[in-house]
């Protein structure tokens, strides 16, 4: 069975930010809770683009602050780009 977008986002977050997947809960803040700095945030956007084969507008993507909002943002971009 295919993994959900949420599961895939959480795996990418855990891998990129070197945290346990259990820490990547919907309301976890990338900076405050998961320790992302500006470089890690840019790397995270690139990792999401690779994982989901999408192109995200960097400024909009970097304005996303939590895991849950990243899931929603990626689902929206995937729909816009016909990836679902």
Buried (B, 14 or more C-beta within 10 A) or exposed (E): EEEEBBEBBBBBBBBBBEBEEEBBBBEBEBEEBBEBEEEBBBBBBBBBBEBBEBEBEEEEBBEBBBBBBBBBBBBEBBEEEEEE
